[in-house]
Amino acid sequence: MRVIRQPARTTWPELCKRATAPMKEMESLVQEVFDAVKHDGDKAILRYTSQFDGVELHDLRVSREEVEKAVQQVPEALKRAIIIAKNNIHAFHNAQKPKGIEVETMAGVRCWQTYQAIEKVGLYIPGGTAPLFSTLLMLAVPARIAGCKDIVICTPPREDGSVDPAVLYTASLCGVDTICKVGGIQAIGALTYGTESIPGVYKIFGPGNQYVTAAKNFATKLGLAIDMPAGPSELMVIADASANPEFIAADLLSQAEHGVDSQVILLTPSEELIEKVKEQLDMQLPQLPRAAIADEVLANSSAISFREREDIVDFMNAYAPEHLIINTSENVYYADNVRNAGSVFIGPLTPESAGDYASGTNHTLPTNGYAKQYSGLTLQAFMKSITFQEINATGLQSLGNTIETMAEAENLWGHKNAVSVRLQTLKNKDA
């Protein structure tokens, strides 16, 4: 882990860069796969699954029998844990249900707003080095609360062509039965165009690697919506001399084990803490089964010291971390000054893992600095609002001249006339 001391502000943009390939470098491959999926459907999906994942499939849909078998394979302790997490996630997201509004903006002019679920949604559940059934909870629970009619899950198959039992159990628990064995670019292409086995959708949700992110961005050019540009995971920790270095090291490693393109950052005013954390990293890293991945991530990560807390805050907001842990003697100060972050974890007993799994907040979050523009996933992401208005005679007589004046000023006479003919009709009635 690199140690950087009091970096000049001119160097911050470089320090904020993530180890991700530019989207343009992947666009040609994404275009190729999308074109093949559009024209060849399932055949293209099967071909790319063999090419990219090394898995030979005959059926892209998970059968009811496979789900029933998987449910029996999941240990009871894990089932109980998933149920607790699901209940917490449901409680937090159910509380986000938007309430429609109705306003009489002036006498006789009534405006109101309602919310409707997005009818068809696709949930991308990463597999690869770790089957993220927790991501399925984070996506399927709010989709069900919102009332989405068609929910399609895409997740990469294992080497034997099966899907991880915990993923299938979670899907069953959430009441989603359209589960497809496909990952990567080809999964996003299938959700975009639809194939013989995989339904097309209106909006795609879920994190993934750089190729999945590039594919989701490409899908937006074809008229689909996506949740956010959610790519490789990242964590920033703000800690001072009051923090337990064992905790800090454990937090950094918890995200470093995600994948080789992840990144972790420590910000601190304490040089001593950096040395203690490095010692803890050396002790804890070898104990992890995914130590090789975490070690590669640490090589591309940094511990940065600042003298002033204002510099820590400014750098944090410039970096805009996906996950932010605040573990200091001044937690209120730092929390009050967060402007750009996906999700924040405050205090020594609040590990980022809590949000990843079971506290209730969503772990689908903006990465790569997108927390400056995007929020983490909420219930409203699965819904859209529709506005209505109704104007009676009193309202049109009060508002009509305003509309006519504005339309005339914009030289849109048809707009003006749509009001004028109505006003004239009302005058004739009153005559």
C-alpha positions as CSV (number, residue, x, y, z in Angstrom):
1,M,0.0,0.0,0.0
2,R,1.5,3.3,-1.1
3,V,2.0,6.0,1.6
4,I,1.5,9.6,0.4
5,R,2.1,12.4,2.8
6,Q,0.4,15.8,2.5
7,P,-0.1,15.8,-1.2
8,A,-0.4,19.1,-3.0
9,R,-3.9,19.9,-4.3
10,T,-2.6,19.9,-7.8
11,T,-1.9,16.2,-7.5
12,W,-5.4,15.3,-6.2
13,P,-6.9,14.6,-9.6
14,E,-4.3,11.9,-10.3
15,L,-4.7,10.4,-6.9
16,C,-8.5,10.2,-7.4
17,K,-8.1,8.1,-10.6
18,R,-9.3,4.5,-10.4
19,A,-7.6,1.6,-12.1
20,T,-10.2,1.1,-14.7
21,A,-9.9,0.9,-18.5
22,P,-11.5,3.6,-20.5
23,M,-14.9,2.7,-21.8
24,K,-13.8,3.4,-25.4
25,E,-11.3,0.5,-25.2
26,M,-14.2,-1.9,-24.6
27,E,-16.8,-0.5,-26.9
28,S,-15.8,-2.5,-29.9
29,L,-16.2,-5.8,-28.0
30,V,-19.5,-4.6,-26.5
31,Q,-20.8,-3.7,-30.0
32,E,-19.7,-7.0,-31.4
33,V,-21.5,-9.0,-28.7
34,F,-24.6,-6.9,-28.8
35,D,-24.9,-7.2,-32.6
36,A,-24.5,-11.0,-32.3
37,V,-27.2,-11.2,-29.6
38,K,-29.6,-9.1,-31.6
39,H,-29.3,-11.3,-34.7
40,D,-28.6,-14.8,-33.2
41,G,-30.4,-14.6,-29.8
42,D,-29.8,-17.7,-27.7
43,K,-27.2,-19.1,-30.1
44,A,-25.0,-16.1,-29.5
45,I,-25.5,-16.2,-25.7
46,L,-24.4,-19.9,-25.7
47,R,-21.4,-19.2,-27.9
48,Y,-20.2,-16.3,-25.8
49,T,-20.8,-18.2,-22.5
50,S,-18.5,-20.9,-23.9
51,Q,-15.9,-18.4,-25.1
52,F,-15.8,-16.1,-22.1
53,D,-16.8,-18.3,-19.2
54,G,-15.7,-21.7,-20.5
55,V,-19.1,-23.2,-19.8
56,E,-21.1,-25.3,-22.2
57,L,-24.8,-24.8,-21.7
58,H,-27.9,-26.4,-23.3
59,D,-30.6,-24.4,-21.5
60,L,-30.3,-20.7,-20.4
61,R,-33.2,-20.8,-18.0
62,V,-33.0,-22.2,-14.5
63,S,-35.8,-24.8,-14.1
64,R,-38.1,-25.2,-11.1
65,E,-36.4,-28.5,-10.3
66,E,-33.0,-26.8,-10.1
67,V,-34.5,-24.2,-7.7
68,E,-36.1,-26.8,-5.5
69,K,-32.9,-28.8,-5.3
70,A,-30.8,-25.7,-4.5
71,V,-33.2,-24.8,-1.6
72,Q,-32.4,-28.1,0.0
73,Q,-28.7,-27.5,-0.4
74,V,-28.5,-24.2,1.5
75,P,-27.5,-24.7,5.2
76,E,-30.2,-23.7,7.6
77,A,-27.9,-21.1,9.3
78,L,-27.4,-19.3,6.0
79,K,-31.1,-19.4,5.3
80,R,-31.8,-17.8,8.7
81,A,-29.2,-15.1,8.0
82,I,-30.6,-14.4,4.5
83,I,-34.1,-14.1,6.0
84,I,-32.9,-11.6,8.6
85,A,-31.1,-9.5,6.0
86,K,-34.2,-9.6,3.7
87,N,-36.4,-8.4,6.5
88,N,-34.1,-5.5,7.3
89,I,-33.7,-4.5,3.7
90,H,-37.5,-4.7,3.3
91,A,-38.1,-2.5,6.3
92,F,-35.7,0.2,5.1
93,H,-37.0,0.2,1.5
94,N,-40.6,-0.2,2.4
95,A,-40.3,3.0,4.4
96,Q,-39.2,4.8,1.2
97,K,-42.6,4.4,-0.5
98,P,-43.4,7.7,-2.1
99,K,-46.7,9.4,-1.3
100,G,-48.6,11.0,-4.2
101,I,-49.3,14.7,-3.9
102,E,-52.2,16.9,-4.9
103,V,-52.0,20.7,-5.2
104,E,-54.4,23.4,-6.3
105,T,-51.9,25.8,-7.7
106,M,-54.6,28.4,-8.2
107,A,-58.3,28.4,-8.1
108,G,-59.6,25.9,-10.6
109,V,-56.2,24.4,-11.5
110,R,-55.6,21.1,-9.9
111,C,-52.3,19.2,-10.3
112,W,-51.3,15.8,-8.8
113,Q,-48.6,13.2,-9.0
114,T,-48.7,9.4,-8.8
115,Y,-46.0,6.7,-8.8
116,Q,-46.1,3.6,-10.9
117,A,-43.7,0.6,-11.0
118,I,-41.4,0.1,-14.0
119,E,-43.1,-2.9,-15.5
120,K,-40.0,-4.9,-16.8
121,V,-36.7,-4.9,-14.9
122,G,-33.5,-6.9,-15.3
123,L,-31.4,-7.7,-12.3
124,Y,-27.7,-8.5,-12.9
125,I,-26.2,-10.6,-10.2
126,P,-22.4,-10.9,-10.4
127,G,-21.0,-14.4,-10.1
128,G,-17.4,-14.8,-11.2
129,T,-15.1,-15.2,-8.1
130,A,-18.0,-14.8,-5.7
131,P,-21.8,-15.5,-6.1
132,L,-23.4,-12.3,-4.7
133,F,-26.7,-13.5,-3.4
134,S,-26.6,-10.4,-1.2
135,T,-26.9,-8.3,-4.4
136,L,-30.0,-10.2,-5.3
137,L,-31.6,-9.2,-2.0
138,M,-30.6,-5.6,-2.6
139,L,-32.3,-5.6,-6.1
140,A,-35.2,-8.1,-5.8
141,V,-36.6,-6.8,-2.5
142,P,-37.2,-3.2,-3.7
143,A,-38.4,-4.4,-7.1
144,R,-41.1,-6.5,-5.4
145,I,-42.0,-3.6,-3.0
146,A,-42.3,-1.3,-6.0
147,G,-44.6,-3.7,-7.8
148,C,-42.5,-4.5,-10.9
149,K,-44.5,-6.9,-13.0
150,D,-41.7,-8.8,-14.8
151,I,-38.4,-9.3,-12.9
152,V,-35.7,-11.1,-14.8
153,I,-32.5,-12.3,-13.1
154,C,-29.3,-12.8,-15.1
155,T,-26.3,-14.4,-13.3
156,P,-23.2,-16.2,-14.6
157,P,-23.2,-20.0,-14.4
158,R,-20.6,-22.0,-12.5
159,E,-18.2,-24.3,-14.3
160,D,-20.7,-27.2,-14.2
161,G,-23.4,-25.0,-15.7
162,S,-25.4,-24.6,-12.5
163,V,-26.2,-21.5,-10.5
164,D,-25.0,-21.1,-6.9
165,P,-27.7,-22.6,-4.5
166,A,-27.7,-19.5,-2.3
167,V,-28.5,-17.3,-5.3
168,L,-31.4,-19.6,-6.3
169,Y,-32.7,-19.8,-2.7
170,T,-32.6,-16.0,-2.4
171,A,-34.5,-15.7,-5.7
172,S,-37.1,-18.1,-4.5
173,L,-37.4,-16.3,-1.1
174,C,-37.9,-13.0,-3.0
175,G,-40.6,-14.6,-5.3
176,V,-38.6,-14.3,-8.5
177,D,-38.7,-17.3,-10.8
178,T,-37.3,-16.0,-14.1
179,I,-33.6,-16.8,-13.7
180,C,-31.2,-17.0,-16.6
181,K,-27.7,-18.5,-16.6
182,V,-25.8,-15.8,-18.3
183,G,-23.3,-13.1,-17.3
184,G,-21.1,-10.5,-18.7
185,I,-21.7,-8.4,-21.8
186,Q,-23.9,-11.0,-23.3
187,A,-26.3,-10.9,-20.4
188,I,-26.8,-7.1,-20.8
189,G,-27.2,-7.6,-24.5
190,A,-29.9,-10.2,-23.9
191,L,-31.8,-8.0,-21.4
192,T,-31.6,-5.2,-24.0
193,Y,-32.9,-7.0,-27.0
194,G,-34.6,-10.1,-25.6
195,T,-33.9,-13.6,-26.9
196,E,-35.9,-16.8,-27.2
197,S,-35.2,-17.6,-23.6
198,I,-34.4,-14.3,-22.0
199,P,-37.0,-11.5,-21.9
200,G,-36.1,-8.0,-22.8
201,V,-36.6,-5.3,-20.1
202,Y,-37.0,-1.6,-19.7
203,K,-34.3,-1.0,-17.1
204,I,-31.3,-2.9,-15.9
205,F,-30.0,-3.0,-12.4
206,G,-26.9,-4.4,-10.7
207,P,-23.2,-4.0,-10.4
208,G,-20.5,-5.8,-12.4
209,N,-17.0,-5.7,-13.7
210,Q,-15.7,-3.1,-16.2
211,Y,-17.2,-5.1,-19.1
212,V,-20.7,-5.2,-17.5
213,T,-20.5,-1.5,-16.8
214,A,-19.4,-0.7,-20.4
215,A,-22.3,-2.9,-21.6
216,K,-24.8,-1.1,-19.4
217,N,-23.7,2.2,-20.7
218,F,-23.9,1.0,-24.2
219,A,-27.5,-0.2,-23.5
220,T,-28.5,3.3,-22.7
221,K,-27.7,4.3,-26.3
222,L,-30.3,1.8,-27.4
223,G,-33.1,3.3,-25.3
224,L,-32.8,1.3,-22.1
225,A,-32.4,2.8,-18.6
226,I,-29.9,1.7,-16.1
227,D,-29.6,2.2,-12.3
228,M,-26.1,3.8,-12.4
229,P,-22.6,3.3,-13.6
230,A,-21.8,0.7,-10.9
231,G,-18.4,-0.9,-11.5
232,P,-15.5,-2.2,-9.4
233,S,-15.9,-1.7,-5.7
234,E,-14.1,0.8,-3.6
235,L,-13.7,1.9,0.0
236,M,-12.4,5.0,1.7
237,V,-11.7,5.1,5.4
238,I,-11.2,8.3,7.4
239,A,-9.5,7.5,10.7
240,D,-7.4,9.2,13.3
241,A,-5.2,8.2,16.2
242,S,-8.2,7.2,18.2
243,A,-9.1,4.4,15.8
244,N,-8.3,0.7,16.3
245,P,-5.7,-0.1,13.6
246,E,-6.9,-3.8,13.6
247,F,-10.4,-2.6,12.7
248,I,-9.1,-0.3,9.9
249,A,-7.0,-3.0,8.3
250,A,-9.9,-5.4,8.4
251,D,-12.1,-2.8,6.8
252,L,-9.6,-2.2,4.0
253,L,-9.2,-5.9,3.3
254,S,-12.9,-6.5,3.3
255,Q,-13.2,-4.4,0.1
256,A,-9.8,-5.3,-1.3
257,E,-10.9,-9.0,-1.6
258,H,-13.7,-8.1,-4.0
259,G,-11.6,-8.1,-7.2
260,V,-8.3,-7.0,-8.6
261,D,-9.8,-3.8,-10.0
262,S,-11.1,-2.7,-6.6
263,Q,-9.5,0.2,-4.7
264,V,-9.2,1.1,-1.0
265,I,-8.0,4.4,0.5
266,L,-7.0,5.5,4.0
267,L,-7.1,9.2,4.9
268,T,-5.7,10.2,8.3
269,P,-3.9,13.0,10.1
270,S,-1.9,10.3,12.0
271,E,1.4,9.0,10.6
272,E,1.6,6.6,13.5
273,L,-1.8,5.1,12.5
274,I,-0.6,4.4,9.0
275,E,2.3,2.3,10.3
276,K,0.1,0.4,12.7
277,V,-2.4,-0.3,10.0
278,K,0.3,-1.5,7.6
279,E,1.4,-3.9,10.4
280,Q,-2.1,-5.2,10.7
281,L,-2.5,-5.6,7.0
282,D,0.7,-7.8,7.0
283,M,-0.8,-9.9,9.8
284,Q,-4.3,-10.2,8.4
285,L,-3.8,-10.6,4.7
286,P,-2.2,-14.1,4.8
287,Q,-5.3,-15.3,6.7
288,L,-7.7,-14.5,3.8
289,P,-8.6,-17.2,1.2
290,R,-8.6,-14.4,-1.4
291,A,-5.3,-13.0,-0.2
292,A,-3.8,-12.9,-3.7
293,I,-6.6,-10.7,-4.9
294,A,-6.5,-8.4,-1.9
295,D,-2.7,-8.1,-2.2
296,E,-3.0,-6.9,-5.8
297,V,-5.6,-4.3,-4.8
298,L,-3.4,-3.0,-2.0
299,A,-0.6,-2.5,-4.4
300,N,-2.8,0.0,-6.3
301,S,-4.2,1.6,-3.1
302,S,-3.0,4.4,-0.9
303,A,-2.7,5.6,2.7
304,I,-2.7,9.4,2.6
305,S,-1.9,11.7,5.5
306,F,-3.1,15.3,5.8
307,R,-2.3,17.8,8.6
308,E,-5.7,19.6,8.4
309,R,-9.1,18.0,8.7
310,E,-10.4,20.4,6.1
311,D,-8.0,18.8,3.6
312,I,-9.3,15.4,4.5
313,V,-12.9,16.5,3.8
314,D,-12.0,18.2,0.6
315,F,-10.1,15.2,-0.7
316,M,-12.9,12.8,0.3
317,N,-15.5,14.8,-1.6
318,A,-13.2,15.1,-4.6
319,Y,-12.7,11.3,-4.6
320,A,-16.5,10.7,-4.0
321,P,-16.1,7.1,-2.6
322,E,-18.6,4.4,-3.1
323,H,-18.3,3.4,0.5
324,L,-17.0,5.7,3.3
325,I,-16.1,4.7,6.8
326,I,-15.7,7.5,9.4
327,N,-13.8,6.2,12.5
328,T,-12.5,9.2,14.4
329,S,-12.8,11.3,17.5
330,E,-14.7,13.9,15.4
331,N,-17.2,11.8,13.6
332,V,-19.9,14.5,13.7
333,Y,-17.6,17.0,11.9
334,Y,-16.7,14.6,9.1
335,A,-20.3,13.2,8.7
336,D,-21.7,16.7,8.5
337,N,-19.3,17.6,5.7
338,V,-19.9,14.6,3.4
339,R,-21.2,15.8,0.1
340,N,-20.2,13.0,-2.3
341,A,-20.4,9.4,-1.2
342,G,-22.5,6.4,-1.9
343,S,-23.0,5.1,1.6
344,V,-21.5,6.2,4.9
345,F,-20.6,4.0,7.9
346,I,-20.0,5.9,11.2
347,G,-18.1,4.8,14.3
348,P,-15.8,1.9,15.3
349,L,-18.5,-0.7,15.4
350,T,-20.0,0.0,12.0
351,P,-18.1,-2.1,9.4
352,E,-18.9,-1.6,5.7
353,S,-19.8,-5.3,5.7
354,A,-23.0,-4.4,7.6
355,G,-24.3,-2.4,4.6
356,D,-23.1,-5.0,2.2
357,Y,-25.3,-7.6,3.8
358,A,-27.9,-7.0,6.4
359,S,-28.3,-3.6,8.1
360,G,-31.0,-2.6,5.6
361,T,-29.4,0.1,3.3
362,N,-28.7,-0.8,-0.3
363,H,-25.2,-1.9,-1.4
364,T,-25.8,-1.0,-5.1
365,L,-23.8,2.2,-5.1
366,P,-22.1,4.6,-7.6
367,T,-18.4,4.0,-8.1
368,N,-15.5,5.7,-10.0
369,G,-16.5,9.1,-8.7
370,Y,-20.1,8.9,-9.9
371,A,-21.3,9.6,-6.3
372,K,-20.9,13.2,-7.3
373,Q,-24.0,12.8,-9.6
374,Y,-25.7,9.6,-8.5
375,S,-27.4,8.2,-5.4
376,G,-27.2,4.7,-4.2
377,L,-30.1,2.5,-5.2
378,T,-33.5,3.4,-3.6
379,L,-37.0,2.1,-4.0
380,Q,-37.8,5.1,-6.3
381,A,-35.3,3.7,-8.9
382,F,-37.8,0.9,-9.6
383,M,-40.6,3.5,-10.1
384,K,-41.5,6.5,-12.2
385,S,-43.8,9.4,-11.4
386,I,-46.6,10.6,-13.6
387,T,-48.1,14.0,-13.3
388,F,-51.8,14.9,-13.9
389,Q,-53.7,18.2,-14.2
390,E,-57.3,19.2,-14.5
391,I,-58.5,22.7,-15.1
392,N,-62.1,23.9,-14.8
393,A,-63.7,27.0,-16.2
394,T,-62.6,29.2,-13.3
395,G,-59.1,28.0,-13.7
396,L,-58.8,28.5,-17.4
397,Q,-60.3,32.0,-17.2
398,S,-57.6,32.8,-14.5
399,L,-54.7,31.1,-16.1
400,G,-55.5,31.4,-19.9
401,N,-54.1,34.8,-20.5
402,T,-50.8,33.9,-18.8
403,I,-50.5,30.9,-21.2
404,E,-51.4,32.9,-24.2
405,T,-48.9,35.6,-23.4
406,M,-46.1,33.2,-22.9
407,A,-46.9,31.2,-26.1
408,E,-47.1,34.3,-28.2
409,A,-43.7,35.4,-26.8
410,E,-42.2,32.1,-28.0
411,N,-43.9,32.5,-31.4
412,L,-45.9,29.2,-30.8
413,W,-49.2,30.3,-32.1
414,G,-50.7,26.8,-32.0
415,H,-50.1,26.7,-28.3
416,K,-51.8,30.0,-27.9
417,N,-54.8,29.0,-30.0
418,A,-55.4,25.8,-28.0
419,V,-56.2,28.2,-25.1
420,S,-57.8,30.9,-27.1
421,V,-60.5,28.7,-28.6
422,R,-61.5,27.4,-25.2
423,L,-61.6,30.9,-23.7
424,Q,-63.8,32.1,-26.6
425,T,-66.2,29.1,-26.0
426,L,-66.5,30.1,-22.3
427,K,-67.2,33.7,-23.3
428,N,-69.9,32.6,-25.8
429,K,-71.6,30.5,-23.1
430,D,-71.6,33.5,-20.7
431,A,-73.0,35.9,-23.3
